[in-house]
Amino acid sequence: MKSKAILFLSGIVVSFLFISIESVQAQLYAEDVVNLRQAGNVEINERGSHIAYTLFIPRSEEDPVGPGYTELRVLTVDNGKDTVVVDTSNRVSSVSWIPGTDRVAFLMRSEEHHDKTQVYSLDYSGGDLTRHTDAPEGVRAYAFSRDASHIAYTMTDAVSPEVEERQERGFDMIVSGENERFTRLWIQKGEESRVVTPEDMMVWDFAWAPDNHQLAVRMTYGTGIDDEMMFSEIMRLRLDDNSLDLLAESQGKVGPMRWSPDGNRFAFLAAKAINDPLPQRLYVTRTGAYTAEDITPEGYEGTPEWIEWYDNETLRFVAVEGTVTRLREIPAAGGEAVPLGGGEREIFRSVSFDASGSFFAAAVHRRDHPAEVYTGTLPGPRWNRITNHNPWLRDIVLGRQETIEWFGPDGTVIEGVLTYPVDYDEEKAYPLAILPHGGPEGVSLDGWNTRALYPAQVFASHGFAVLKPNYRGSGGRGSWFTMANHRDLGGKEFEDVIHGIDYLAHQGLVDPGRVGMSGTSYGGYFSAWAATRHTNRFAAAATFAGLSNWISFMGTTDIPNEMSITHWDLWWFENPGLVWERSPVARLEYAKTPLLVAHGLADERVHPEQSIQLYQFLRLNDIPSELVLYPRQPHGLIERAHQLDFMNRVVDWFIEHTETSIFVR
């Protein structure tokens, strides 16, 4: 009888496990997130007959450790045939169509063809692979001239033979300012190539003029990312004598730039002022005039991210507007920015038009799937989804998602993306996970909102409501909003989030006593700030690559100018008391919130010392904490195992410290 009872009990356990597994398979978990495939660079040819695109393919458990793979595919519009033309054994990026041809060009590093990244092309069927460049140090970026007779590309200077010889003998000291390697512009015609920019200037971006004899080149005198963000100049390069002169005045950050079809005008995105955190204003200059006019409509609340000329008098741009994206058209002389499409479920950051200007392709994500290839037709646009690289998602139950609004401390309207718990019951109050974006000029969009460092739907599958707030300082609402946190980091911008918690608690959706926050970079600063300065409001927190000490951060980051000028709008030594007072490590005296601290050891943006010192101070103050350091990881997580570990770790941390049993109201 005893053995029968045990057998019967085992049967119950097996049945229970079967039901549990079925339930798990219906929701999104960390193991699913690391398996997602996503479309990347999408380009349509001039005839509108074929679309070339890259597809990100994550590594499997059996693969060697490393980042994910990329395939190059060509899709036939008429019949939907999707052909892999370069497989994952090669590294592919920067897809474009060679002007006037049906050949797709791309960057690839392939041991079979060259040990450095070079420009290749093939026909749309995947045949006739041709290598166009033989850059000894590899190509960083490229563009064909309008007549396809020349290739412009950038290459970083080689280490000199003298320095290389010294390094081989062990004299490999890294001395600041010595042996800097500049990235310069090269022009290739046929098999001959020549460098065309000075040896002491760094090239970051370039664009061919329609005449095929000159280019716009964005350059700096320094080699660092801080120089690129804050101090670049837009120059005109004439190829007949390699002369450079100023093409357009700008200050601060500069974004995409384009010549008009006739070459008489030049448009670009740039900051409103040097302390604007984003290049989110539309500028147009007449060639040779130098001064540029800001044609952004007065009062426009949006952040343009992509521009292109429709004709000589008209520009098109894609902008983030709140939590959605929209395509607009505006006269080059200024005027109304007419909406052409978007503003709904489809989220896209750029588009690629055919020669007619009415048919386009884009990488689009929505609430129910990550980026896939879509086509659109103007007017409208009428959207058509072309690919489906994660068909298993149709069997996954996701938490309902929507954009919500509430008032900040001074009455400013604040937006955020809210994800409801899976199987949400309006009679229950749920624990809340707040996932603040970084930047602080980032923005959370109302599309696919789940990735390794921001696992929104994973939290929803574990019974959490999830809020991704666009606090003041975020992109998507114009320069005024992005600059609204100047000289007040951690102040009203954080109160915006507190007011969001209160709003959801007032609605009865969440239990204000069971709130956690997890963010990355500046979002990580928010999490550390939540766990220290606002410890009474948070039951749990997790920070990845977060800032903890503003003063030591300024001394170790690779962007001290960008952080000081565009975000603080002051240097730390101008008001050291304020900068220190807004540092989480200065607010540990009364802190009690359990804080998970994580960081990538290869991070140059936010040095790992920020997390190490935070954890050290937490430990000394007997605050529950855990330090997790990820080898090889930069300012993010790029390896499968590390992504999986972080997602599971942060969700477990929140479950442990917020007590996720659901209380009935």
N, C-alpha and C positions, 0 to 999 in steps of 0.2 A: 504493500500500500504506500509505503514511503516513497519508493521509486516512482510509482505512478503519479503521486502528488507533485514530485519534483518535475516530472515530465510535463504535467499539466501546467504547472507554473511557468516552465520554460516556454511552453507554447504561447502563454499570455505575453511573456516578455518579447518573444519573436514578433508576435502580432503588433505589439506596441511599437517596436522598433521599425516595423514595416510602415506603420502609419506615420511615424515621425519622419522617416526618410522621404515618404511621399510629400509631406508637408514642406520639408527642406527644399525639395526639388521645385516647389511652386514659388519660391521666393528667391530674392537675390542675395547671395552671400559672397564673402571675400574670394572664395575659389572661383566664382563666376566672373568677378571683376577682372582678375588677372588673365582671363581667357578672351576678353573682348577684342574683336578686330574692328579697325576704324579706318575710314577713308581719310586721306590727307590732302596732298597737292592735286587739285583737279583743274585740267586745262582742256578746252574744246578747240578743235581746229577751225580754220577760217571758213570752211564749207559747212561746218556744223554736222558733219557726218560721223566723226569719231571723237571720243573723249579719252584722254590719257590721264591716269591717276595713280597715286601711290596708295598702297594698302599696308597699314601696320599690322603685323602678325606677332603676337606675343610668343615667347619661348615656352616650351612645355617643360614639365618636370624632368624629362629625360635629357633635355638639351644642356650643353655646357653653360656655366654661369655667364651672364652678360645681358645687355639690353635687348629689346625686341628686334624683329626683322622687318624689312620692308620689301614688298613686291612692287613691280611696275606692271600695270595692266592697261590694255587698250580696249575700249568698249565701243561696239558698233551701234550707233543710235537707232537705225532702222529696225534691226532684229534683236537687239539686246545682247548679242554675243559678247562675252567678256573673256578676253584672252590674256593670259599671263605671258608677258613678253620678256621680263627679266625676273628670275625667281629669287628666293631668299638667300641663295648662296652668295649674292653680291649685295653691296651697299648702294642704294639708289636714292637720289633726292633731286630737287630743283627741276621739275618737269616743265617743258615748254615745247611749242611747235615751231619748227624752223620756218620763218616767214616765206609765204608763197609756195610751200611744199606740203606734202603729206607725210613728212618725217617728224618723229617725236624725238626731241633732244633731252638729255638728262645728265646729271653727274653720277658717276659710278666709280667705286673702288673695287676692282676685281683682280685677284692675284693671277688669273689666267691671262689678262691683257696688259696690266700695268700695276706696279706696286703702290702707286699714288692715285688719288682721285682725279679723274679726267672727264672731259666732255665727250659724250658718245651720242649717236643717234641711230635709229632704225626706222624702217617703214611701219605703217600701222598694222601690218600683219605679223610683225615681230621679226622680219627678215632683214638681211643686208646690214648687220651691225657694223658701224663705222666709228672708229676713234678719231676725234678731231684735234685733240691737243696732246702735247707731250711735255707738260709742265713739270720740271724736275722736283718741285716741292709740292705739287698737287694744286688743283684748282679749288678756290673757295666759293666763287660765284661767277656766273657767265651770262652773256646775252649776245644773240646774233644781231647784226645790223639789220635795218629794215629791208635792204636788198639781199641779205644773207651772204654778202661777199666777205664780211669780216666777223670775227668773234672777239668780243671784249671779255677779259676774265681777270680775276684778281688772284694773286699768288703771294704768299708770305716769303720774304727773303730767307735765303739759306743761312745756316750758321757758317761763319767764315772758316776757311781751312785752318787758320791760325788758332782760332778759339776751339775748333773741333779737336785739333792735335793736343792742346793743353788739357781739354776735358778727358781725353783718353789716358792722359798721364795722371789723372786724379785731381787736377786743378779745376774742379767743377763748381766753385763757389758761385753763389747767386748774389750779385752785387746790384743793389737798386740803381737803375739808370744806365747800367752797362750792358752792352751786347743786346740792345733792344732790336727786335726784328719787326720791320715795317711790312705791311701788306700793301702792294702796289698794283697798279692797273697795267695790263698787257693787252696789246692788240695783235691779233693773228690774221694773216691773209694767206690762204693756201697753207703751206707748211712753214712759212716764216712768221715769227712772232718777235715783238719788241716791247720793251717797257716804256711807258709814256708818262709816268708821274714821277715826281722827285723822290730821291732816296730818303728824305727826312719827313715825308708826309704819309699818313695812314689813310687808305681808301676804305670806306665803309659801304658805299652804295654808288651806283652809276646808272645812267639811262641814255640810250642812243637818241640823237636827234634824227628827224626824218631825212636829212640830207646825207646821212651816212658818213659825214666828215667831222662831226663834233659830238661831244657827250657832255651831259651834266654829271659831275662827280662830287660826292659828299666826302669831305676830307677833314682830318684833324692833324695837329702837330704832335700830339701824344698818342701812345699806342694802347692806352687802357680803355675799358668799357666806360669809365667815368668821363673820359674825354669825348667818347662817341655820343653819350647821352646829352652832354651839356655844352660842348664847345665846337661842334662841327660847322663847316662852311660849305655852301653850295657853289661850286666853281664850274666855269665852262672851259672845257678842254678842246682846243683846235688841233686836229691830227696833222695838219700840214707842217706845223712847227712845234707841236707839243706845248704851246703857250697856254697859260692859265689866267683867267680873269674872273672876277666875281659875277655870278649869274643871277643870284637872288639873295637879298638880305634876309636873315632869319636870326632868331635868338632862342636858345634853349633847345628842346627836343625837336627833331625833324623826322617825319615819317615818309611814306611813299611819295615819289615825284614822277611827273609825266610831262612830255612835250606834247603840244597840240599837233594834229596831223600835218599842218602846214609849217610847223616850226616857229611860228611867230609868237607863240605864247608858251609859258611854262607854268605848271601848277604843282603844288606840293602841300602836304600836311605839315603843320608845325605848331608849336606852342603859342599861346596868346602872349606870353611874356616869359622871361627866363625862369620864373618861379612857377610856371604852369606845369603840373606833373605829367601831362600828356600832350603829344602832338595832335591836337584835336580841332584845329582851325584850318579852314580852306584858304589858301593863298594863291594868287595868280599874278604873274609879272609878264610884261611884254619883253621879248628877248632884247637885251641891250639896255633895258631901262633900270635894272638893278633893284629898284625898290619894288616891293610886292604889296599888293592890296589884299586885305583880309575881306573875303566875300562871304564869310559865314553870316547867315541872316541874323539880325538883331533879335535877341531873346531865344534863339534856337537852343533847345536842351537835348543834346545828343553828342556822341563822340564818334566822328568819322574815322574809319580805319583803313579804307581802300578807296582809291580814286582812279578814274579813267576818263579820257575824252570820248564823247559820243561823236561830235564833229568839231569844227574849229571854233564854234561859239558856245558849246555846251559841255558841261562836265557831269559825270555820274559819280555817286559815292555811296558806299555802304557804311552805315553807322549803327553803333549800339545806342538804343534809345530806351532808357530804363532797363528792363530785363529782357527786351526783345531786340531784334535787328531789323533794319529797313533799308531798302534801295531808294535813292532819291536822285533827282536831276535838277541842275541849277545852271543859269546862264553864267558864262565866264566873266561877264561884266558885273555880276552880282544880281540879286533879286530873290524871288521865292524859290525855296527848295521843294520841288513838287514830289510827292511820294509816288513811286512806281510800283512798289510791292513790298511785302514783308509786314512786320509788326504783328505777326500771328504766331502760329505754332512752330514754324520752320526757323531755325537759328542758323545764320550763315555769316561768315566774316569777310568773304570776298566772293566775287563771281568772275566767270570767264565767258566772254561773248564771242559769237561767231562774227563774220564780216558784216552781216546785216544789222547787228546791234539789237536784235529783237529776240534771239534765241540764245540761251546761256546754260552753263553747267556750274554746279557748286557743290562743295561738301556741306551737307546739312545734317544737323542733329535736332532731335525733338525730345520731348519728355519721355517717350517710350523707346528710344534707341539712340546709340552714339552715331558718329558721323558716317553717312552713306552718300553715294553719288545721286544727285537730283538734277533734273533739267527743268528749265522754266521758260515760259514764253510771255513776252510783253505784248499788249498791256495785260495787267493782272497782278502778279504773274500767275499763270496756271502751273502748279507744281506737279512733277511726275517723278516718283521714286524709281531709280534704275537698279540699284543693288540692294542686296539683303545678306550681309555677311555674318549676321548672328541670328539665324532663323530660330534657334532655341529660345530666344527672348519672348516669342509669342506665347510660350507656356509659363512665363514667369509672371507672378502677381506683384505689381509695383505699388508703392504707396501713392495715393493721389497727390498731385502737385499743383500749386497755383502761386500767383504773385499777390502779395498782400501789402497794405499800406498802414502806417500809423504815424503819429506825431512825435518828433523829437522834443528835447527839453525846451527849445525856444519856438516850438510850433512848426518847424520845418517838416515837410512831408518826407518820410523815409520809406523806402521800399525794401522788400525782401522776398526770397523764394521759400515758400513753406511746403514741406513734404509731410503728409500725414502718415501715421503708423499703418502698416499693412493690417487689414481687418479692423480699421478704425471704428470705434463705437462712440457716438457723441455723448453717451451717458458717463463716459470715463474721462478722467484727467490723466494725462500721460507724462512721463519724463521727457525732457527737452534736451536735444543735442544742438548746440549752436556751432556752425562751421563758418567762421569769418574768412573771407578771401584775403589775399596778401596785397602788397603794393606799398601804401594803401590805395593806390589808384586802380586796383583790379576791379572786377565787377562780376557778380553772380547772375547768370542768365537763366531764363525759364525754359531750358531745354534739357538735354541729358546732363544730369548734375552729379554723377557718381564716378569717382576715380580713386586711386589708391590713397591719396592724402586727404580726400574729401568724400568718404564713403557714405553718402547721404542715404541711398536706398538700402544699404547694408544695415545702417542704424534703424531705418523704418522696418526692416524685416525682424529686428529684435525688439520691437515695441516702442520705439522712440518717435516723437515728433521731431522734425529737423527744420531749423531755420538758418538760411544763408542770407545775412543782412547786407544791404548796400548802404552802409553808414556814410555820413558826409566824408568827403575825401575820395569816394569811389568814382570810377568812370561811368559814362553812360548818360550824364545829365549836363554836360557842358563844363566849361572852365570854372564858372562860379562855384559849382558844387564840388569839383575836384580840389579847389583851393580853399574850401570852407573850413578846413581843419588846420590851416596855417597857424603856427605858434601855439598850438593847443593839442598836440598829439596825446592821445589817451584821455582827453577831456570830453568835450561835447560829442565827439565821434563815438566814444564808448557809451556815453549816456544814451545815444541813439539806440544802442543794442539793449540796454537796460529797459528802456521804454518799450521795446519790442517784446521783451519777456513779460512785462506788465500787461501789455495789450493781449497777448495770448492767454495769460492767466485770467484776465478779466472775461475773456470769451469762454472760459471754462475748459479750454483745450489742454492746457498743461498744468502740472503741479509746480508752482514756483519754488518749492523746496527740493526739487529733484532736477536741477539744471546743470548741464555740463557744457564745456566749450573746448573745441579742438580746432586749431588752425596751423597754418604753415607760414613761415617767414614773418611778414607783418601780422598775419593772422595768428602766428605763434606768439608774437608780442601781445596781442589781444588776450590770448589764453593765459599767458603768464601774468598779465595785468589783472585778469579776472580772478586768478587764484590768490593774488596778493592784495592789491588795493581794494578789490571788491569781493573778498573772500566770503563775506556773509551771504552773498547771492548765489554762490556756486558750490555744488556738492562734489564736483569733479572737474578736472581740466587736463588737457594734453597739449603739448607744444612740440612742433617739429620745425627745426631750423629757425627757432624764434629768437627775438631780441630780448635780452634781460637787463642789460646795462648800457644805456645810451652812450655814455662817455667812452667805455672801452670798445663799443661797437664802432664808433667813429674812428678809432685808432686801428681797427683791424679789417674793416670792410674794403671792398674794391670800388665802392661808390660813395665816398665821403662827400663829394661835391653835390651829387644828385640828391642824396638824402638831406643834406643841409639846406640846399637852395630851393628844391621843389617841394619838400614836405615840411620840414621844420620852418622854413623861411627865415632861419637864423642859424648862426654858428653856435656850437655848444658853449664856447667861451664867452659869447655875448650875454648868456643867461645860464650859467652853470647850475644855479640853484633849481631852476625849472627843469632842466634836462635831467638832473639827478633825481628830482622829486617824481618824475614820470617814469623812472626805471623800476621794474618789478623787484630787483634785488634790494632796493631802498625801502620796500614796503613789506618786509618779512616779519616785523615785530608781532603783528597780530594775525598773521596768515595761518589758516588751518586747512585749506582746501587740498586734498590729495592731488598731486601734480605728476603726470607722466611726462618725462623729458626725453626727446629723441632728436638725433642729428646725424647727418651724413658727414663722414670724416674727410671727404674731398671737397667740402663746401668752401668756396672763396667769397661768396656774397655775404653770408653771415657765418663768421668763423665759429668752429665748434666750441671755442672757449666760452661763447655766450651760454651754451647749454651746460658745459662742465661747471662753470662757476655758479650758475643757478642751482644745479643739483647739490653742489657742495654746501651752499648756504641753506638750502632746504633741509639737508641732513643735519647740519649744525643746529637748526632750529626745531628739530624733531617733527618735521612735517612729512607725512607719508609721501614718498616719492620713489621714482625708479628712473634710472638713466640707461638709455639704449643708444649705442653708437653703431652706425652702419658703415662698414668698410666700403671704399670705392665710390660711395654715393655722393653726387654733387649737391646742388641746391634743390634737392628733390629725390625721388626714389625711381631708379630705372631698371632694377633687377627684380625678377619675379618673386624670389624667396623673400626679399626684403619688403616688397609691397604687401605680400601675403602676411608676413609677420606683423607689420605695423597695423594693418586693418584689424586683424584678430586681436592684437594687443590693446588697441585703443577702445574697441567695442567692449572687450572684457573688463577693462579698467572702468568704463562708464557703468557697466552693469553692476560691478562690485560696489561702486561708491555712490550710485544713485538709487539703489534698491528698486529694480524695475518691476516689481509686482504692481499691477495697475489698481489704483484705488478708485472705487465708485464714488461719484460725487454725492 
